[in-house]
Amino acid sequence: MFKEFNLENFENSKNILEEKINKSKEQIESLLKIENKTYENFVKPYQEVGESLNDFLTPIFHIDSVKNTKITQKVLEECLPIISIYETELSQNVFIYRALKDIHSNSYTSLNDIQLKVLENEIRDFELSGCHLENNKKERLKELNIKLSELSQKFSQNLLNATNSFEMIIDDFEDVKEIPKSDLELAKFEEEGKTKYKFTLQMPSYLAYITYGSNRQKREEIYKAYTTRAPENEEIINEILKLKDEKVKLLGFNSYAQYSLSRKMANSEEEVISFLEELAKKGKNKAKEELKEVEELALKLDGLKELKSFDISYYSEKLKKAKYDLDEEYYRPYFEQKSVLEGFFTFLKEIFNIEFKEVEALKWDEKVKVYNILEEEKTIARIYLDLEARKDKRGGAWMNNWHTHFTDSKNIKHLPTAYIVCNFPQSSETTPSLLRHSDVVTLFHEMGHALHHLLSKVEEPNVSGIAGVAWDVVEFPSQFLEYFAYAKDVLKFFAKHYETKEVLDDEAINRIINAKNFQSSLAMIRQIEFALFDFKLHQKLYTNAQEIQALLDSIRAEYSPILPPSYNKFQNGFSHIFGGGYAAGYYSYKWAEVLSADAFYMFIDSNNLFNKELALKYKHTILEKGGSQNMDKLFFNFAQREPSVDSLLKIDGIIS
């Protein structure tokens, strides 16, 4: 039913990949020899060739992110150029392109909407890959794609190496006295008969010190280490931008931003910029007020006359506690990882009629959990959860799709699989993994992505699950599910003290809900700063680090209420756009948030967050449809109206 995660012959991946690519080429050659090509005899098996290759490749990329070693790096470096060459050659195969165009024009009236969507996406992607170009330009495009793929991987590896290379050792308890007990236990070690504490740039450890560390110098030390990681990425960024600009100019676009939008819901560069600037203008003054509160508290408590970037988390946490009596450490025993998962699954069953059943299966780490997802007692999908931080694991949180739901040309049904990866506090023999509420929100977010992929009912692989979903709306289902992590009745499913089993009381839950919009304008302005920087960076060619820094500085000067130290090189760690797929697309988080907030507001307006009729409508009209229709149409089918930006501003408490 499901393929096992098996890497027994991992070191031989390059040779296996070459064999699989040769087989794929033979299959495609056979398809191209068909005289009367139709959707059934050509397009369906053509999609399956891609699925088969993805089935093999996904674990290779995945294992390098979650169990990074010299061997995983070597294997990935060996496989990257091979797959890049193959994909570029495939995307520029004029015979496939013509066959798809012929099928589209000859069978237009007999194909259904989903089949037409597959064809339209494929034809568009062939054109965006330079299929129409002269041979010398195609050859150059192939070189550019290979180089960009290698640079992206190098950027991520540099960042991981830099993250793992830093340790801050503290031997004075005064400097760690405010740090929560569970974080302190993980940091504590004995050396030469003395208790010491080690903090790293792994996110749980970094957050522990930057938020609770009493020593200002130490806070700056770890902040500086974090914001100056991987200086060698400066040159990689310059090279990536130069090659991307050359690539899109070959394809006939004025800029990478224009090229990027050809696959997105947003219609123009102007629309994206005006959308972001409108939000920034509406949130800018409130962000200044929020920062002023922090400055006043820092002055009152410690006589601090000038607040710096490395002070904000520390004093914000104190302000949050003063305003809402919200102590993260108080809550963490109530968010024990196992309890959170069990309660979360109960909630998902309640609204979506799905069940999670833990199963024994091959996995890459003993702490990974594997679940089959059942619908009406029938297994429909599988999910792998890798939730705890490790040194050999890339930072952050993400969902990675492995297999896709579809029915193949032999009428065999294929079930979807996905991974959720997070970096939550580690469990030990004495302490379970106790989460912050923000970790709970992250889990809900990534599960939103996973369900979008795993609950698909689309039978065509190229538009099933998250395949074919426009990048600027792919965050919609993840952000939508996040909102439920602040609902009292949802929290009561799992907020239970891991020792006493006592359920978190209403007053404590209300403090979380009341604090939800704490510094929401500051958070929004920060996201818009990233989004504007990303988008404007890709609107024209920036040729050196000074120009790039000047762009970032100008955006900060316009919107940010506090300027970071000059040594802060945020861009060198901006893996979303240089190591991932968000280039000229980071605005997507806010763009999609308008949809997610508006969808959630429908539950608020119904006065029932467990509105099953509405939840199932969302499941059927959004989640099950995958990429088979454009999201603006799917959203209209769900809401029966266009989305409103005001819902987002209301939910975030920016307007009333």
HUZI-V956649 format. One record per backbone hydrogen bond with DSSP energy under -0.5 kcal/mol. CO is the residue of the C=O (numbers start at 1). NH is the residue of the N-H. E is the energy in kcal/mol with one decimal. If there is no record, write none. Layout:
BEGIN
co = {CO/CO}
nh = {NH/NH}
e = {E/E}
END
This chain:
BEGIN
co = {4/7/9/10/12/13/14/15/16/17/18/19/20/21/22/23/24/25/26/27/28/29/30/31/35/38/38/39/42/43/44/45/46/47/48/49/50/51/52/53/54/56/57/57/58/59/60/61/62/62/63/65/69/70/71/72/73/74/75/76/77/78/79/80/81/82/83/84/85/86/87/88/89/90/92/93/94/95/96/97/98/99/100/101/102/103/107/107/112/113/114/115/116/117/118/119/120/121/122/123/124/125/126/127/130/134/135/136/137/138/139/140/141/142/143/144/145/146/147/148/149/150/151/152/153/154/155/156/157/158/159/160/161/162/163/163/166/167/168/170/171/172/173/173/175/175/176/180/181/182/183/184/187/189/191/194/196/197/197/199/202/202/203/204/205/206/207/208/209/214/215/216/217/218/219/220/221/222/223/224/226/227/230/231/232/232/233/234/235/236/237/238/239/240/241/242/243/244/245/246/247/248/249/255/256/257/258/259/260/261/263/268/269/270/271/272/273/274/275/276/277/278/279/280/281/283/284/285/286/287/288/289/290/291/292/293/294/295/296/297/298/298/299/303/308/308/309/309/311/312/313/314/315/316/317/318/319/320/320/321/325/326/327/327/328/329/331/331/332/333/334/335/336/337/338/339/340/341/342/343/344/345/346/347/348/348/349/353/355/355/356/357/359/362/365/369/370/371/372/372/373/373/374/375/378/380/381/382/383/384/384/385/385/386/387/390/392/398/400/403/406/408/412/414/416/417/418/419/420/421/424/431/432/433/433/436/437/438/439/440/441/442/443/444/445/446/447/448/449/450/451/453/459/459/460/461/463/464/466/467/470/470/471/473/475/476/477/478/479/480/481/482/483/484/487/488/490/491/491/494/495/496/497/502/505/506/507/508/509/510/511/512/513/515/517/519/520/521/522/523/524/525/526/527/528/529/530/531/532/533/534/535/536/536/538/538/540/541/544/545/546/547/548/549/550/551/552/553/554/555/555/556/565/569/570/571/573/574/574/575/575/576/582/582/585/586/587/587/588/589/590/591/591/592/593/594/595/596/597/598/599/599/600/600/601/602/603/604/608/610/611/612/613/614/615/616/617/618/618/619/622/623/624/625/630/630/631/632/633/634/635/636/644/644/645/646/647/648/649/649/650}
nh = {6/10/12/13/16/17/18/19/20/21/22/23/24/25/26/27/28/29/30/31/32/33/33/34/37/42/43/44/46/47/48/49/50/51/52/53/54/55/56/57/58/60/60/61/62/63/64/65/65/66/67/394/73/74/75/76/77/78/79/80/81/82/83/84/85/86/87/88/89/90/91/92/92/93/94/97/98/99/100/101/102/103/104/105/106/107/110/111/116/117/118/119/120/121/122/123/124/125/126/127/128/129/131/130/133/138/139/140/141/142/143/144/145/146/147/148/149/150/151/152/153/154/155/156/157/158/159/160/161/162/163/164/165/166/166/201/201/169/199/197/173/175/176/177/214/215/179/184/185/186/187/188/198/196/194/191/189/170/199/168/205/206/207/208/209/210/211/212/213/216/219/220/221/222/223/224/225/226/227/228/229/569/233/234/235/236/237/238/239/240/241/242/243/244/245/246/247/248/249/250/251/253/252/259/260/261/262/262/263/264/471/272/273/274/275/276/277/278/279/280/281/282/283/284/285/287/288/289/290/291/292/293/294/295/296/297/298/299/300/301/302/304/303/305/311/312/312/313/315/316/317/318/319/320/321/322/323/324/326/325/327/328/330/331/332/333/334/335/335/498/496/435/340/341/342/343/344/345/346/347/348/349/350/351/352/354/353/376/357/374/358/372/361/5/368/385/359/383/357/374/380/381/355/378/375/416/373/418/371/386/420/369/387/422/424/393/68/421/419/417/414/411/408/406/382/402/384/400/386/398/389/428/434/337/435/440/441/442/443/444/445/446/447/448/449/450/451/452/453/454/455/456/407/461/463/464/627/467/469/627/473/474/474/476/479/480/481/482/483/483/484/485/486/487/491/492/493/494/495/496/504/336/501/497/509/510/511/512/513/514/515/516/516/518/520/523/524/525/526/527/528/529/530/531/532/533/534/535/536/537/538/538/539/540/256/257/542/543/548/549/550/551/552/553/554/555/556/557/558/559/560/560/568/572/573/574/575/577/578/579/580/582/585/586/588/589/590/591/592/593/594/594/595/596/597/598/599/600/601/602/602/603/603/604/605/606/608/607/611/612/615/616/617/618/619/620/621/622/623/624/626/626/457/628/633/634/635/636/637/638/639/640/647/648/649/650/651/652/654/655/653}
e = {-1.4/-1.7/-1.5/-2.2/-2.0/-3.1/-2.2/-2.0/-2.6/-2.8/-2.2/-2.2/-2.5/-2.6/-2.0/-2.5/-2.4/-2.4/-2.2/-2.1/-2.4/-1.0/-0.5/-1.3/-1.1/-1.7/-1.1/-2.3/-2.0/-2.2/-1.7/-1.5/-1.2/-1.9/-2.3/-1.6/-2.3/-2.2/-1.1/-2.4/-2.5/-0.5/-1.0/-1.7/-2.8/-2.8/-1.1/-0.9/-1.1/-1.6/-2.5/-3.4/-2.3/-2.2/-2.8/-2.4/-2.6/-2.0/-2.2/-2.8/-0.7/-0.6/-2.6/-2.6/-2.4/-2.2/-2.9/-2.3/-2.8/-2.8/-2.6/-0.9/-0.6/-1.7/-1.0/-2.0/-2.5/-2.0/-2.7/-2.3/-2.7/-2.5/-2.3/-2.4/-3.0/-2.2/-1.0/-1.6/-2.3/-2.1/-2.2/-2.2/-3.0/-2.7/-2.4/-2.9/-2.3/-2.6/-2.4/-2.0/-2.4/-1.0/-2.2/-1.2/-1.9/-2.2/-2.4/-1.7/-2.4/-2.1/-1.9/-2.4/-2.5/-2.1/-2.3/-2.8/-2.1/-2.1/-2.6/-2.4/-1.8/-2.3/-2.7/-1.9/-2.3/-2.8/-1.9/-2.3/-2.8/-2.5/-2.3/-2.2/-1.1/-0.6/-0.6/-0.8/-0.5/-0.6/-2.4/-2.6/-0.6/-1.7/-1.6/-0.8/-1.0/-0.7/-1.6/-2.5/-2.4/-1.3/-1.5/-1.7/-2.8/-3.2/-1.6/-2.6/-2.6/-2.9/-0.5/-3.0/-0.6/-3.0/-2.8/-1.6/-1.7/-2.7/-1.8/-1.6/-2.7/-0.7/-2.2/-2.3/-2.2/-2.4/-2.3/-3.3/-2.0/-2.0/-2.6/-0.9/-0.9/-2.9/-2.2/-1.8/-0.7/-1.0/-2.8/-1.8/-2.2/-3.0/-2.8/-1.9/-2.6/-2.7/-2.1/-2.0/-2.5/-2.5/-1.9/-2.0/-1.2/-2.8/-1.2/-1.9/-2.8/-1.9/-0.7/-1.1/-1.5/-1.8/-0.6/-1.6/-2.5/-2.7/-2.0/-2.4/-2.8/-2.2/-1.8/-2.5/-2.6/-1.9/-1.6/-1.8/-0.6/-2.1/-1.8/-1.9/-2.4/-2.3/-2.2/-1.7/-1.2/-2.5/-2.5/-1.8/-2.5/-2.1/-2.2/-3.0/-2.2/-1.7/-1.6/-0.6/-2.1/-0.9/-0.7/-0.5/-2.5/-2.6/-2.0/-1.3/-2.5/-3.0/-2.1/-2.3/-2.8/-2.7/-0.7/-1.8/-0.8/-0.6/-0.9/-1.2/-1.8/-0.7/-2.1/-0.6/-1.5/-2.3/-1.1/-2.7/-2.7/-2.4/-2.3/-2.5/-2.7/-2.6/-1.7/-2.3/-2.4/-2.0/-2.1/-1.9/-2.4/-0.6/-1.5/-0.5/-0.5/-2.9/-0.5/-2.7/-0.5/-0.6/-1.8/-3.2/-2.6/-3.0/-2.8/-0.5/-3.3/-1.3/-2.7/-1.4/-2.8/-0.8/-3.0/-1.3/-2.8/-0.6/-3.0/-2.4/-0.6/-2.6/-3.3/-1.3/-3.4/-3.1/-3.0/-1.4/-3.5/-2.3/-2.7/-1.5/-1.8/-2.4/-2.3/-2.6/-3.1/-2.5/-2.8/-3.8/-0.9/-2.9/-0.6/-1.6/-2.2/-2.0/-2.4/-2.3/-2.4/-2.6/-2.2/-1.9/-1.5/-2.4/-3.1/-1.6/-1.4/-3.3/-2.3/-0.8/-1.5/-0.6/-1.7/-1.1/-1.3/-1.8/-1.6/-0.5/-1.9/-0.7/-0.6/-1.5/-2.6/-2.4/-1.7/-1.4/-1.1/-0.6/-1.1/-2.2/-1.5/-1.5/-2.7/-1.8/-1.7/-1.5/-3.0/-2.2/-3.1/-0.5/-2.3/-3.0/-2.2/-2.9/-1.4/-1.2/-2.2/-3.2/-1.7/-0.5/-1.1/-2.1/-2.1/-2.3/-2.3/-2.8/-2.0/-2.1/-2.5/-2.4/-2.0/-2.6/-3.2/-2.1/-2.6/-2.7/-2.8/-2.1/-1.1/-0.6/-1.3/-0.6/-0.5/-2.5/-0.6/-0.5/-1.9/-2.6/-2.3/-2.0/-2.2/-2.9/-2.1/-1.8/-2.3/-2.6/-1.5/-2.1/-0.5/-1.5/-1.8/-1.6/-2.0/-1.3/-2.5/-1.1/-1.6/-2.0/-1.1/-2.6/-2.8/-0.7/-2.0/-1.5/-0.7/-2.5/-3.1/-1.2/-1.2/-0.5/-0.8/-2.5/-2.7/-1.9/-2.5/-2.4/-2.2/-0.9/-0.7/-0.7/-1.0/-1.8/-3.0/-1.1/-1.6/-1.7/-1.5/-1.2/-2.7/-2.9/-1.6/-2.4/-2.4/-2.7/-3.0/-2.3/-1.4/-2.7/-0.7/-0.8/-2.5/-2.4/-0.8/-2.0/-3.1/-1.7/-2.4/-1.9/-3.4/-2.9/-1.0/-0.6/-1.6/-2.4/-2.6/-2.2/-2.5/-1.6/-1.5}
END
